[in-house]
Amino acid sequence: MDSPAVSVKNLTLRYGDTLALNDLSFDVPHGELLGFIGPDGAGKTTLFRVLTTLLVPTHGSAQVDGLDVVKDYRQIRNNIGYMPGRFSLYQDLSVEENLTFFATIFGTTIRENYDLIKDIYSQIEPFKNRKAGQLSGGMKQKLALSCALIHKPGILFLDEPTTGVDAVSRREFWEMLKRLQAGDITILVSTPYMDEAVLCDRVALIQNGRIMKITTPANVIASYPYSLFSVKADDIYGLLKALRDYPGIHRADAFGQTVHLSFNKDEFREAALLDYLKEKGIEPAGIREIKATIEDCFMDLMGKEEG
């Protein structure tokens, strides 16, 4: 059996008294698109910095393409592509100059590997003489991805690549990732956006430096054990406060202009809930049963982790 593209065993990293990564263990097979889903501060960036050899773990081990992240860091850096969360290219260099620079570092040229990046780079090539600092968010994203790919890496690490980018650019970016995956590139991507989780082969739900669950998006949703309802009212804050005090509920969480309310199976009584809200002076605009999303599952797991 082939060794995994990435293998992590009991990985721990401390910053002084802060436990940034807490005993992580997982494998990523070749060709998989694995998403790390979690809020800011969950440990996603720290994990990627360890796997890309920028940080040394306190305990445990990690291998990337069969190479140890501590002992073999130079070779790993030649074999992977890394796109950090913050735009890190040279703002005063043009699009073409940035790409040429990164190609030269890895001993190649734009011409030699153009086929690998043409679907992405062709969209910004008309602006190749524009300084990187003058690009839009979506164009910066495409340039950074082109630079990460120019040396034909087998494994790609993308740390929150769509943060701060408009919805259209986000969708285009994920379409590009799927095309890259079809070209047999293993992709690890982190994101705070729960709607991107369903686009991954598997997701790792991470919080406080721990992986709470790692499985397919479908399995995450299928494992949600509660009855879930969406409740609307004009006073969303008052509604949320009242629902959190309602006896017998499992959770109540704000989702935009609605509250998601969960109960143990078969314990929901609509008439009793309406009477309770009426006593609180709240007139709900509607109550309906809904299917759980990845975000509902994450909120539930996070609550159990904190409890």
Salt bridges, closest charged atoms under 4 A:
ASP27 OD2 - LYS9 NZ 3.71
GLU32 OE2 - ARG202 NE 2.71
ASP119 OD2 - ARG179 NE 3.67
GLU160 OE2 - LYS44 NZ 3.16
GLU172 OE1 - LYS142 NZ 3.31
ASP195 OD1 - ARG170 NH2 2.84
GLU196 OE2 - ARG170 NE 3.08
ASP253 OD1 - ARG244 NH2 3.75
ASP253 OD2 - ARG251 NE 2.87
ASP296 OD1 - HIS260 ND1 2.80
ASP300 OD1 - HIS250 NE2 2.58
ASP300 OD2 - LYS304 NZ 3.30
GLU305 OE2 - ARG210 NE 2.98
